[in-house]
Amino acid sequence: MSLGEALFTAFTVPFMARALLVMLVLAVVAGIVGVLVNLRGLEFISDGLTHAVFPGLAIGLAVAGTAGLLPGAAIAALVAAVVLTLLDRAGVTSDAAIAIVLTAAFSVGVIVVSRSDDYAGELEALLFGRVLTIPPEEVLPLIGVCAVALLAVAVTMKQQLFRAFDARGSLASGDSALRLDLLLNGAVALVVVAAASTVGTLLVLALLIVPGAAARLMTRRLWRLFPAAAVFGAVCAWLGLAVGFAASVGGGVDLPAGSTIVAVFVGAYAVVLGARWIADRAGDRRQSVTRAPIEPATGASSPAGEGR
């Protein structure tokens, strides 16, 4: 099966249709939230939150099986978001706070998973996701988690942007820095929860960071960043699933779905980066030609009155 055929026919299969629905919703929401993460420079905090969900996933799996993954991850991520925000407000440097939360959370998760009989299999599922085996009953909860994350940033969008560009001005206007930081970190945590159930905890960061970074290359208009990131994420998720399906069905190559999606995200970012570089170089050349001094033609007659 060719990639062109897989782009449409692959999603007539029920498990592929479920994966596409969840990934489209997740990619759009992650792209929008990721723009704020990019503007605020919170990529490292997002990395800490991606690892903080790991013990929640592990404990949820140990207590209630696959049905416990989503609530366990949600509780762990929201607790980590609050802890990171409070540590930052307490004066602990952000890098130190993230390192403390990241290492503590990940070590607890590994300890919990190691108590399982199928240690290797369960660890692989938590780290690399299970986008193609999402049960039908988990689709709506995952979409609900994404919707709550989107709502959290939508209702405070103007204040979040004000804080991103002028933190002091935001405080002077009466905005609560603690409330805005908690809401943004909470939205990031919820996106991480949904993504951890699909592409795994190790690859979540790509869904949050790459669309926003690509949007910054695609447009210089602030309000166009959000639709650009959302469209970029949705198209890459669709292509990633189609590539994996075409490779496995048509080429006999079994590619991990989550890793394939992330690889498409990164590859698409490289294409956008290359296109922006070419456009900038072409713009520089046009400007140099426009600004070049006009040389008088050789042998041209002297201006009237010259030499008199």
N, C-alpha and C positions, 0 to 999 in steps of 0.2 A: 504494500500500500504506500502510495506517495504521500508527501506532506500535504499537497493540495487536497487530496481526497480526505485525509485525516482531519483537516481543519473543520469539516462539516459532518462527515459520516461517523467519525469516532464518537460523537456525542449523542448518537442514537442509542448507544449502549447505556443501560440505567446507571451503572456505577460511574461511568465517565460523565454522564449528565449531572450527577450529584457533585462530583468533584469540580466540574466547571462552575456550577452555581455557587458553591462555597468559595472557590478561588476568585471568582469575579467580584463577589461582595467584599471579600477580604482584601483583595488588591486595591479596589477603589477606596475603601476606608483607610487602609494602611498608607496609600498615596497621599490622601488629604492630611492625615495626622502627621505623616512623615515630613510634609512641607514645614509644619510648625517646629518639628524636631530639628530640621535643617536650619531654619531661621534662628532658632534659639541656641544652636550648637550643642544639642543634648544627645549626640550620637553615643557617647560613652555611657551615659545614664541608661539609654535604651539597651545597650549591650548588657548592662548589669541586670536590667529587668528580664531580659530574655533568659538569663541563667537562673534568675530567682524563681521562675515558674517550675523549674525542674523538680524540686522536692514536692511541690504540690501535685504534680503529675504522678510522681512515684507513690506518694501516700494515697492519693485517690485510687490509683490502680490496685494497691495492696488492700485497701479497705473495701472497695466496691467494684473492682474489675474495671472494664472499659467505661462503664457508666459513671465512674468516679473521676475520670480524667478531667473533664471540663470544670466541675465545681472545685476540685482540688487545685487545679491550676489557677482558677479565678481568685480563690482565697489567698494563695501564696503570692500571686502577682500584686494584688491590691495591698496586702500587708507590706510587701517590699517597696511599693510606690510610696506608702505613707512613711516607712522607716527612712528611705532615702531622702525624702523631702524634709523630714524632721532633723535628720543628721546635718543636712545642709544648712538649715535654719539655726542649728545649735553651734555653727561655726566650724564643724568638721569639714575639711577640704573635700570637694566633690570626688576627686580621684580616690582618696582614702575611703570615703564612705562607700563608693561603688565596689572597691576591692574587698571591703569587709563583707558587704552583703552578698556579693557574687561568690566568694570562696565559701562562706558559711552555708549558703543555700545549696550550692552544688555538692558540697561534701555530705550534707544531710540527705540529699537525693540519692547519691551513690550508695550510702549506707542502707537506705530503705530498699532500693532495688536489689542490692546484693543478698538480701534475705530471701529473695524469690528463688524458686527452683529453676525457672527459665531466665536466669540472670542476663545472659547475652542477648536473647531474643527481645526481652522487654526493654533492655537498655537501648538496643538499636531502634526500636519503635519510638521511644521517647526522644531520642536524639535526632532521628532523621524523618519522623513523621509517618503518616499513613493516609495520605490524601486519597488514594484510590480505594481504600477500604472503609471509608466513613459510613457508619450505619445510617439508614434513613432517619431514625429517630433523633440523631444528633444534628441534622442539617439545620432545623429551625433554631435550636439553642445556639449554634455557632453564629447564625445570622443575627440572632438577638444580641449576642455579645458585641458583634461589630456595630450594630445599630446604637447601642448604648455608648460605645466609644465615639461614634460620629456625633451623637447628640451632645456629649460632654464638651467637645470642641466647638460645635456649631453655635451653642448658646453663648459662648464667651469668645467668639472669633475676633471681634474688634479689640477686646481687651488683651487677648493673647498677642495679637500683632503689635499693639501699642507697647506691651511689655518687651516684645522681641527687639523692637527698634529703639525704644527709649525707656529703660527700666525706671530711671529716676522720675521721668515725667509721668509714668504710669502710677507710681506711688503718690506723687504730688496730686494727681487727679482723684485720688481716693480709692483706687483699685487695691484689692487685697492680694499681695504677692503670694501668701500662703495658699489662699483659695485657688488662684490661677495655677500655681505650680502643682497642687494636689490634683486638680482636674486634668491637667495635661499629662502628668505622670500616670494618673489613673487610666486615661484613654490609651496611652502607650501600653500600659499593662494589659488592658483588655484586648488590644490588637495582638499582643504577644501570646495571650491565652489562645485566641482563635488560630493563630498561625502555628503555635506549637502542636496543636492537634492535627495539623495538615502537613506542613513541611518540616516540622521538628524544631527543637530548641536551638540546635546549632545553626540553622539556616534562616531563622526568623528575621534577623537583622537586615537581610537583603530586601525583604518586602517593605520594611520601614524606611530604609535609607536610600535605596537606589532610585525609586520614583521621584522623590523630592529633589535629589541631586540632578537627575535628568531634566526635571522641569526647570531648574535654575539655568540649564544650558539652552533650553528650548525657547524661553521667553524672558524678557526683562520687566514685564508688567506684573505687578504684585498679585492682582486678583486672577490672572491667568495661570498662575503657578498651580492652583488647586485642581482645575479641570485638566491641565496638562499632565500632572502627576497621576490623577485618577485614570485617564485614558491610557497613559503609558503602562501603568500596572495591570489594567484589565487586558490589554492586547498581549502583554508578555505572559500573563497567566494562561490565556487561551493558546498562544503559540507553544508554550512549554508543555502543556498537556498533550497537544496535537503531536509535537515532536516525539515525545515519549511513546505515544500510541503507535505512530508510524514506524518508529525504530523497532518496537517489540513485535508488531504484527507483520510489517512488511520486510523488515531486515533481520528478524530473529535475534535482536540485541535487547536484552532485558535491562532497561535503564531505570534507576530509581526516580520515581515521579517528582518528589520534592526537589532533589538535586538538579534534575533536568530543568524544572521551572526556574530555579535560582540561576542556573547557568544562562538561560535565555535572558533573564533580567540583566545580568552583568554584560552579556554580549550586546544587548540592545543599548545599554548605556555607553558601551565603547563606540557603537555606530553613531549615537547622538553626539558624543564627544568629538569624534572625527569630523562629523558634518559641521559642528560649530567651529572647529579649528579652521576648516576650509573656508567657511563663510567669513570668519574674522580676517583671514589672510586676504581674501578677495576684497573685503571692505577696505583694508589698509591700502591695497594697491590702487583702488579707485580714488581714495582720498589723496594719495601721493600724486596721482595724475592730475587731479582737480587743482591741487595747490601748487603744482609746478610752475615756475616763472615762465612767462611767454618771451621767447627769444625773438629779436627782430630778424626778419629775413635777410639773408646775405645780399648785398647790393641794393637794398631798399633805399629809396630816395630819402634825403634828410627832411625832417619836418620843416614846414614852411617857416622861413625866417631864420633857420639855424645857420650860423656862421656869418650872419650879416652884422 
